[in-house]
Amino acid sequence: MHKEAEGELAKRNHAYLKTIQSLIAKLKAVETVKKDMERGGKNKEESVIAQYRMRMKLLQDTVEESYEQLEVLRQENEDKQSEVSRLHAIKEDLGMAILQSAEE
């Protein structure tokens, strides 16, 4: 159960990192367009800046959401680890009770 939770956490973390990398690549493309537009005129520059701000906001929102989801996954993982520990303790207690009743 613990390994499954860790595996799930790793998969989601990897997906979030891929999303972030993709958004960073898109942001770099916007920056390139911005540089090209600076050469083209002031009105175009304002348009690119507006697009840049929108994409930057999207990137920030996505990163924040990813961190929130990561925190939820961490909490779920901790909960599952606690449950696994509790189950191991119960297993040990049952094993001891069986051994004691076998001795009697």
N, CA, C and O atoms as a GROMACS GRO file, in nm:
protein
  416
    1MET      N    1   0.083  -0.118   0.000
    1MET     CA    2   0.000   0.000   0.000
    1MET      C    3   0.088   0.125   0.000
    1MET      O    4   0.062   0.222  -0.072
    2HIS      N    5   0.195   0.121   0.083
    2HIS     CA    6   0.288   0.233   0.093
    2HIS      C    7   0.359   0.255  -0.040
    2HIS      O    8   0.373   0.369  -0.085
    3LYS      N    9   0.404   0.148  -0.103
    3LYS     CA   10   0.473   0.159  -0.231
    3LYS      C   11   0.378   0.208  -0.340
    3LYS      O   12   0.418   0.284  -0.428
    4GLU      N   13   0.252   0.164  -0.334
    4GLU     CA   14   0.153   0.211  -0.431
    4GLU      C   15   0.134   0.362  -0.418
    4GLU      O   16   0.127   0.433  -0.517
    5ALA      N   17   0.124   0.410  -0.294
    5ALA     CA   18   0.106   0.552  -0.270
    5ALA      C   19   0.226   0.631  -0.320
    5ALA      O   20   0.212   0.736  -0.382
    6GLU      N   21   0.345   0.578  -0.292
    6GLU     CA   22   0.466   0.644  -0.340
    6GLU      C   23   0.470   0.644  -0.492
    6GLU      O   24   0.507   0.744  -0.554
    7GLY      N   25   0.431   0.533  -0.552
    7GLY     CA   26   0.428   0.524  -0.698
    7GLY      C   27   0.331   0.623  -0.758
    7GLY      O   28   0.362   0.690  -0.856
    8GLU      N   29   0.214   0.633  -0.698
    8GLU     CA   30   0.114   0.728  -0.747
    8GLU      C   31   0.165   0.871  -0.731
    8GLU      O   32   0.147   0.953  -0.820
    9LEU      N   33   0.226   0.900  -0.617
    9LEU     CA   34   0.282   1.032  -0.594
    9LEU      C   35   0.390   1.064  -0.696
    9LEU      O   36   0.395   1.176  -0.748
   10ALA      N   37   0.475   0.968  -0.726
   10ALA     CA   38   0.581   0.989  -0.825
   10ALA      C   39   0.523   1.014  -0.964
   10ALA      O   40   0.570   1.100  -1.037
   11LYS      N   41   0.420   0.936  -1.000
   11LYS     CA   42   0.357   0.955  -1.132
   11LYS      C   43   0.297   1.094  -1.145
   11LYS      O   44   0.317   1.162  -1.246
   12ARG      N   45   0.224   1.136  -1.044
   12ARG     CA   46   0.160   1.267  -1.051
   12ARG      C   47   0.264   1.379  -1.050
   12ARG      O   48   0.252   1.478  -1.122
   13ASN      N   49   0.367   1.361  -0.968
   13ASN     CA   50   0.474   1.460  -0.962
   13ASN      C   51   0.539   1.473  -1.099
   13ASN      O   52   0.567   1.584  -1.145
   14HIS      N   53   0.564   1.360  -1.164
   14HIS     CA   54   0.624   1.360  -1.297
   14HIS      C   55   0.533   1.432  -1.396
   14HIS      O   56   0.580   1.510  -1.479
   15ALA      N   57   0.405   1.406  -1.388
   15ALA     CA   58   0.309   1.472  -1.478
   15ALA      C   59   0.308   1.624  -1.455
   15ALA      O   60   0.302   1.701  -1.550
   16TYR      N   61   0.314   1.665  -1.330
   16TYR     CA   62   0.316   1.808  -1.299
   16TYR      C   63   0.443   1.872  -1.353
   16TYR      O   64   0.440   1.982  -1.408
   17LEU      N   65   0.555   1.803  -1.338
   17LEU     CA   66   0.680   1.857  -1.389
   17LEU      C   67   0.675   1.871  -1.541
   17LEU      O   68   0.724   1.970  -1.596
   18LYS      N   69   0.617   1.772  -1.609
   18LYS     CA   70   0.604   1.780  -1.755
   18LYS      C   71   0.516   1.900  -1.793
   18LYS      O   72   0.547   1.971  -1.888
   19THR      N   73   0.407   1.922  -1.720
   19THR     CA   74   0.319   2.034  -1.746
   19THR      C   75   0.394   2.166  -1.728
   19THR      O   76   0.383   2.257  -1.811
   20ILE      N   77   0.468   2.175  -1.621
   20ILE     CA   78   0.545   2.297  -1.594
   20ILE      C   79   0.648   2.320  -1.705
   20ILE      O   80   0.664   2.432  -1.752
   21GLN      N   81   0.717   2.214  -1.745
   21GLN     CA   82   0.816   2.227  -1.852
   21GLN      C   83   0.749   2.273  -1.981
   21GLN      O   84   0.803   2.357  -2.053
   22SER      N   85   0.634   2.218  -2.011
   22SER     CA   86   0.561   2.258  -2.131
   22SER      C   87   0.522   2.404  -2.126
   22SER      O   88   0.535   2.477  -2.224
   23LEU      N   89   0.473   2.448  -2.010
   23LEU     CA   90   0.433   2.588  -1.996
   23LEU      C   91   0.553   2.682  -2.005
   23LEU      O   92   0.542   2.792  -2.059
   24ILE      N   93   0.665   2.640  -1.952
   24ILE     CA   94   0.786   2.721  -1.962
   24ILE      C   95   0.829   2.734  -2.108
   24ILE      O   96   0.870   2.841  -2.151
   25ALA      N   97   0.819   2.626  -2.184
   25ALA     CA   98   0.852   2.631  -2.327
   25ALA      C   99   0.759   2.728  -2.399
   25ALA      O  100   0.803   2.806  -2.484
   26LYS      N  101   0.631   2.723  -2.366
   26LYS     CA  102   0.535   2.815  -2.427
   26LYS      C  103   0.567   2.960  -2.389
   26LYS      O  104   0.557   3.050  -2.471
   27LEU      N  105   0.605   2.980  -2.265
   27LEU     CA  106   0.641   3.113  -2.218
   27LEU      C  107   0.763   3.166  -2.295
   27LEU      O  108   0.768   3.283  -2.331
   28LYS      N  109   0.860   3.080  -2.318
   28LYS     CA  110   0.977   3.120  -2.397
   28LYS      C  111   0.937   3.157  -2.539
   28LYS      O  112   0.992   3.251  -2.597
   29ALA      N  113   0.843   3.085  -2.595
   29ALA     CA  114   0.795   3.117  -2.729
   29ALA      C  115   0.728   3.254  -2.730
   29ALA      O  116   0.746   3.331  -2.824
   30VAL      N  117   0.653   3.284  -2.625
   30VAL     CA  118   0.587   3.414  -2.615
   30VAL      C  119   0.694   3.524  -2.603
   30VAL      O  120   0.681   3.631  -2.661
   31GLU      N  121   0.797   3.496  -2.528
   31GLU     CA  122   0.905   3.593  -2.514
   31GLU      C  123   0.973   3.619  -2.648
   31GLU      O  124   1.009   3.732  -2.679
   32THR      N  125   0.990   3.515  -2.727
   32THR     CA  126   1.048   3.530  -2.860
   32THR      C  127   0.959   3.616  -2.948
   32THR      O  128   1.006   3.705  -3.019
   33VAL      N  129   0.830   3.587  -2.943
   33VAL     CA  130   0.734   3.667  -3.020
   33VAL      C  131   0.738   3.812  -2.973
   33VAL      O  132   0.731   3.905  -3.054
   34LYS      N  133   0.750   3.830  -2.845
   34LYS     CA  134   0.756   3.966  -2.790
   34LYS      C  135   0.875   4.040  -2.847
   34LYS      O  136   0.863   4.156  -2.887
   35LYS      N  137   0.989   3.975  -2.851
   35LYS     CA  138   1.108   4.039  -2.906
   35LYS      C  139   1.088   4.075  -3.052
   35LYS      O  140   1.128   4.182  -3.097
   36ASP      N  141   1.025   3.984  -3.126
   36ASP     CA  142   0.997   4.013  -3.267
   36ASP      C  143   0.901   4.130  -3.280
   36ASP      O  144   0.916   4.214  -3.370
   37MET      N  145   0.803   4.135  -3.194
   37MET     CA  146   0.702   4.240  -3.201
   37MET      C  147   0.762   4.376  -3.162
   37MET      O  148   0.717   4.480  -3.212
   38GLU      N  149   0.860   4.376  -3.074
   38GLU     CA  150   0.924   4.502  -3.036
   38GLU      C  151   0.982   4.570  -3.160
   38GLU      O  152   0.984   4.693  -3.170
   39ARG      N  153   1.027   4.490  -3.251
   39ARG     CA  154   1.081   4.543  -3.375
   39ARG      C  155   0.968   4.594  -3.466
   39ARG      O  156   0.991   4.678  -3.553
   40GLY      N  157   0.847   4.542  -3.444
   40GLY     CA  158   0.735   4.573  -3.533
   40GLY      C  159   0.653   4.694  -3.496
   40GLY      O  160   0.581   4.745  -3.581
   41GLY      N  161   0.658   4.740  -3.376
   41GLY     CA  162   0.581   4.859  -3.342
   41GLY      C  163   0.526   4.857  -3.201
   41GLY      O  164   0.521   4.752  -3.137
   42LYS      N  165   0.486   4.973  -3.156
   42LYS     CA  166   0.439   4.990  -3.018
   42LYS      C  167   0.304   4.920  -2.993
   42LYS      O  168   0.288   4.858  -2.888
   43ASN      N  169   0.210   4.929  -3.085
   43ASN     CA  170   0.079   4.865  -3.066
   43ASN      C  171   0.092   4.714  -3.056
   43ASN      O  172   0.028   4.649  -2.973
   44LYS      N  173   0.175   4.660  -3.142
   44LYS     CA  174   0.196   4.516  -3.138
   44LYS      C  175   0.264   4.476  -3.007
   44LYS      O  176   0.236   4.370  -2.952
   45GLU      N  177   0.352   4.561  -2.960
   45GLU     CA  178   0.420   4.533  -2.834
   45GLU      C  179   0.322   4.527  -2.719
   45GLU      O  180   0.332   4.439  -2.632
   46GLU      N  181   0.228   4.618  -2.717
   46GLU     CA  182   0.128   4.618  -2.611
   46GLU      C  183   0.043   4.491  -2.616
   46GLU      O  184   0.008   4.435  -2.513
   47SER      N  185   0.012   4.446  -2.736
   47SER     CA  186  -0.065   4.323  -2.752
   47SER      C  187   0.014   4.203  -2.700
   47SER      O  188  -0.041   4.117  -2.632
   48VAL      N  189   0.141   4.199  -2.734
   48VAL     CA  190   0.225   4.088  -2.689
   48VAL      C  191   0.241   4.091  -2.538
   48VAL      O  192   0.240   3.987  -2.473
   49ILE      N  193   0.254   4.210  -2.483
   49ILE     CA  194   0.266   4.222  -2.337
   49ILE      C  195   0.139   4.170  -2.270
   49ILE      O  196   0.145   4.101  -2.168
   50ALA      N  197   0.025   4.204  -2.326
   50ALA     CA  198  -0.101   4.155  -2.270
   50ALA      C  199  -0.107   4.002  -2.278
   50ALA      O  200  -0.149   3.936  -2.184
   51GLN      N  201  -0.064   3.948  -2.391
   51GLN     CA  202  -0.061   3.802  -2.405
   51GLN      C  203   0.039   3.741  -2.306
   51GLN      O  204   0.013   3.638  -2.244
   52TYR      N  205   0.152   3.805  -2.294
   52TYR     CA  206   0.255   3.758  -2.201
   52TYR      C  207   0.201   3.755  -2.058
   52TYR      O  208   0.222   3.659  -1.984
   53ARG      N  209   0.131   3.861  -2.021
   53ARG     CA  210   0.074   3.866  -1.886
   53ARG      C  211  -0.031   3.757  -1.866
   53ARG      O  212  -0.038   3.695  -1.760
   54MET      N  213  -0.112   3.735  -1.969
   54MET     CA  214  -0.214   3.629  -1.959
   54MET      C  215  -0.147   3.493  -1.943
   54MET      O  216  -0.187   3.412  -1.859
   55ARG      N  217  -0.046   3.468  -2.024
   55ARG     CA  218   0.022   3.339  -2.015
   55ARG      C  219   0.098   3.324  -1.884
   55ARG      O  220   0.104   3.216  -1.827
   56MET      N  221   0.156   3.433  -1.838
   56MET     CA  222   0.226   3.429  -1.710
   56MET      C  223   0.129   3.397  -1.598
   56MET      O  224   0.160   3.319  -1.508
   57LYS      N  225   0.012   3.458  -1.603
   57LYS     CA  226  -0.092   3.430  -1.503
   57LYS      C  227  -0.134   3.283  -1.510
   57LYS      O  228  -0.151   3.217  -1.408
   58LEU      N  229  -0.151   3.234  -1.632
   58LEU     CA  230  -0.186   3.093  -1.649
   58LEU      C  231  -0.078   3.003  -1.592
   58LEU      O  232  -0.107   2.904  -1.524
   59LEU      N  233   0.046   3.037  -1.618
   59LEU     CA  234   0.157   2.959  -1.565
   59LEU      C  235   0.158   2.962  -1.414
   59LEU      O  236   0.176   2.858  -1.350
   60GLN      N  237   0.139   3.079  -1.356
   60GLN     CA  238   0.137   3.090  -1.210
   60GLN      C  239   0.022   3.008  -1.151
   60GLN      O  240   0.040   2.937  -1.052
   61ASP      N  241  -0.096   3.019  -1.212
   61ASP     CA  242  -0.210   2.942  -1.163
   61ASP      C  243  -0.184   2.792  -1.172
   61ASP      O  244  -0.217   2.716  -1.080
   62THR      N  245  -0.125   2.750  -1.283
   62THR     CA  246  -0.097   2.608  -1.302
   62THR      C  247   0.004   2.559  -1.200
   62THR      O  248  -0.012   2.451  -1.142
   63VAL      N  249   0.108   2.637  -1.177
   63VAL     CA  250   0.210   2.598  -1.079
   63VAL      C  251   0.149   2.592  -0.939
   63VAL      O  252   0.174   2.498  -0.864
   64GLU      N  253   0.069   2.691  -0.905
   64GLU     CA  254   0.005   2.691  -0.773
   64GLU      C  255  -0.087   2.570  -0.757
   64GLU      O  256  -0.087   2.505  -0.653
   65GLU      N  257  -0.163   2.541  -0.860
   65GLU     CA  258  -0.252   2.425  -0.855
   65GLU      C  259  -0.172   2.296  -0.841
   65GLU      O  260  -0.210   2.206  -0.767
   66SER      N  261  -0.061   2.289  -0.912
   66SER     CA  262   0.024   2.170  -0.904
   66SER      C  263   0.079   2.152  -0.764
   66SER      O  264   0.082   2.041  -0.711
   67TYR      N  265   0.122   2.262  -0.702
   67TYR     CA  266   0.173   2.254  -0.566
   67TYR      C  267   0.062   2.214  -0.468
   67TYR      O  268   0.086   2.137  -0.375
   68GLU      N  269  -0.058   2.265  -0.489
   68GLU     CA  270  -0.170   2.227  -0.402
   68GLU      C  271  -0.200   2.078  -0.417
   68GLU      O  272  -0.221   2.009  -0.318
   69GLN      N  273  -0.202   2.030  -0.540
   69GLN     CA  274  -0.228   1.888  -0.563
   69GLN      C  275  -0.116   1.803  -0.505
   69GLN      O  276  -0.140   1.695  -0.450
   70LEU      N  277   0.007   1.851  -0.517
   70LEU     CA  278   0.120   1.778  -0.461
   70LEU      C  279   0.108   1.770  -0.309
   70LEU      O  280   0.136   1.666  -0.250
   71GLU      N  281   0.066   1.879  -0.246
   71GLU     CA  282   0.049   1.878  -0.101
   71GLU      C  283  -0.061   1.781  -0.060
   71GLU      O  284  -0.048   1.712   0.041
   72VAL      N  285  -0.170   1.776  -0.137
   72VAL     CA  286  -0.278   1.681  -0.110
   72VAL      C  287  -0.224   1.538  -0.120
   72VAL      O  288  -0.254   1.453  -0.036
   73LEU      N  289  -0.145   1.512  -0.223
   73LEU     CA  290  -0.088   1.379  -0.241
   73LEU      C  291   0.007   1.343  -0.126
   73LEU      O  292   0.010   1.230  -0.079
   74ARG      N  293   0.084   1.440  -0.084
   74ARG     CA  294   0.174   1.414   0.030
   74ARG      C  295   0.095   1.379   0.154
   74ARG      O  296   0.130   1.286   0.227
   75GLN      N  297  -0.014   1.454   0.178
   75GLN     CA  298  -0.097   1.425   0.294
   75GLN      C  299  -0.160   1.287   0.284
   75GLN      O  300  -0.165   1.212   0.382
   76GLU      N  301  -0.210   1.254   0.164
   76GLU     CA  302  -0.268   1.121   0.144
   76GLU      C  303  -0.162   1.013   0.166
   76GLU      O  304  -0.191   0.909   0.225
   77ASN      N  305  -0.041   1.037   0.120
   77ASN     CA  306   0.067   0.941   0.139
   77ASN      C  307   0.098   0.923   0.288
   77ASN      O  308   0.117   0.811   0.335
   78GLU      N  309   0.103   1.034   0.362
   78GLU     CA  310   0.127   1.025   0.506
   78GLU      C  311   0.015   0.948   0.574
   78GLU      O  312   0.041   0.865   0.662
   79ASP      N  313  -0.109   0.974   0.534
   79ASP     CA  314  -0.223   0.902   0.591
   79ASP      C  315  -0.212   0.752   0.564
   79ASP      O  316  -0.236   0.670   0.653
   80LYS      N  317  -0.175   0.718   0.441
   80LYS     CA  318  -0.161   0.576   0.406
   80LYS      C  319  -0.046   0.512   0.480
   80LYS      O  320  -0.054   0.396   0.520
   81GLN      N  321   0.062   0.587   0.500
   81GLN     CA  322   0.174   0.533   0.576
   81GLN      C  323   0.132   0.507   0.720
   81GLN      O  324   0.170   0.405   0.778
   82SER      N  325   0.055   0.598   0.776
   82SER     CA  326   0.005   0.578   0.912
   82SER      C  327  -0.084   0.455   0.920
   82SER      O  328  -0.075   0.377   1.015
   83GLU      N  329  -0.169   0.438   0.820
   83GLU     CA  330  -0.258   0.322   0.816
   83GLU      C  331  -0.177   0.192   0.804
   83GLU      O  332  -0.209   0.093   0.870
   84VAL      N  333  -0.074   0.194   0.722
   84VAL     CA  334   0.011   0.076   0.706
   84VAL      C  335   0.079   0.043   0.840
   84VAL      O  336   0.085  -0.073   0.880
   85SER      N  337   0.130   0.145   0.907
   85SER     CA  338   0.194   0.124   1.038
   85SER      C  339   0.094   0.066   1.138
   85SER      O  340   0.127  -0.024   1.215
   86ARG      N  341  -0.027   0.120   1.136
   86ARG     CA  342  -0.131   0.070   1.227
   86ARG      C  343  -0.163  -0.076   1.196
   86ARG      O  344  -0.179  -0.156   1.288
   87LEU      N  345  -0.172  -0.110   1.068
   87LEU     CA  346  -0.201  -0.248   1.030
   87LEU      C  347  -0.088  -0.342   1.068
   87LEU      O  348  -0.112  -0.456   1.109
   88HIS      N  349   0.036  -0.295   1.056
   88HIS     CA  350   0.150  -0.377   1.100
   88HIS      C  351   0.145  -0.402   1.251
   88HIS      O  352   0.174  -0.512   1.297
   89ALA      N  353   0.107  -0.300   1.326
   89ALA     CA  354   0.096  -0.316   1.471
   89ALA      C  355  -0.014  -0.416   1.506
   89ALA      O  356   0.004  -0.500   1.594
   90ILE      N  357  -0.126  -0.408   1.437
   90ILE     CA  358  -0.236  -0.504   1.459
   90ILE      C  359  -0.190  -0.644   1.425
   90ILE      O  360  -0.219  -0.739   1.498
   91LYS      N  361  -0.118  -0.658   1.316
   91LYS     CA  362  -0.068  -0.788   1.273
   91LYS      C  363   0.025  -0.846   1.380
   91LYS      O  364   0.016  -0.964   1.414
   92GLU      N  365   0.113  -0.763   1.433
   92GLU     CA  366   0.203  -0.808   1.539
   92GLU      C  367   0.126  -0.850   1.664
   92GLU      O  368   0.157  -0.953   1.724
   93ASP      N  369   0.027  -0.771   1.702
   93ASP     CA  370  -0.054  -0.803   1.820
   93ASP      C  371  -0.128  -0.936   1.800
   93ASP      O  372  -0.134  -1.018   1.891
   94LEU      N  373  -0.184  -0.956   1.681
   94LEU     CA  374  -0.255  -1.082   1.653
   94LEU      C  375  -0.159  -1.201   1.655
   94LEU      O  376  -0.191  -1.308   1.705
   95GLY      N  377  -0.041  -1.179   1.599
   95GLY     CA  378   0.060  -1.286   1.600
   95GLY      C  379   0.097  -1.325   1.743
   95GLY      O  380   0.110  -1.443   1.774
   96MET      N  381   0.114  -1.226   1.827
   96MET     CA  382   0.148  -1.253   1.967
   96MET      C  383   0.032  -1.323   2.038
   96MET      O  384   0.055  -1.415   2.117
   97ALA      N  385  -0.089  -1.281   2.009
   97ALA     CA  386  -0.206  -1.344   2.073
   97ALA      C  387  -0.219  -1.489   2.028
   97ALA      O  388  -0.253  -1.575   2.109
   98ILE      N  389  -0.192  -1.517   1.903
   98ILE     CA  390  -0.199  -1.654   1.853
   98ILE      C  391  -0.092  -1.740   1.918
   98ILE      O  392  -0.118  -1.853   1.958
   99LEU      N  393   0.029  -1.685   1.930
   99LEU     CA  394   0.137  -1.760   1.995
   99LEU      C  395   0.105  -1.786   2.142
   99LEU      O  396   0.132  -1.895   2.193
  100GLN      N  397   0.049  -1.689   2.211
  100GLN     CA  398   0.016  -1.708   2.353
  100GLN      C  399  -0.094  -1.812   2.368
  100GLN      O  400  -0.088  -1.895   2.458
  101SER      N  401  -0.194  -1.809   2.281
  101SER     CA  402  -0.301  -1.907   2.294
  101SER      C  403  -0.253  -2.045   2.253
  101SER      O  404  -0.306  -2.145   2.301
  102ALA      N  405  -0.154  -2.053   2.165
  102ALA     CA  406  -0.100  -2.182   2.125
  102ALA      C  407  -0.019  -2.242   2.241
  102ALA      O  408  -0.018  -2.364   2.259
  103GLU      N  409   0.046  -2.158   2.318
  103GLU     CA  410   0.125  -2.206   2.433
  103GLU      C  411   0.034  -2.253   2.545
  103GLU      O  412   0.073  -2.340   2.624
  104GLU      N  413  -0.085  -2.198   2.554
  104GLU     CA  414  -0.177  -2.237   2.662
  104GLU      C  415  -0.245  -2.362   2.624
  104GLU      O  416  -0.327  -2.413   2.700
   0.00000   0.00000   0.00000
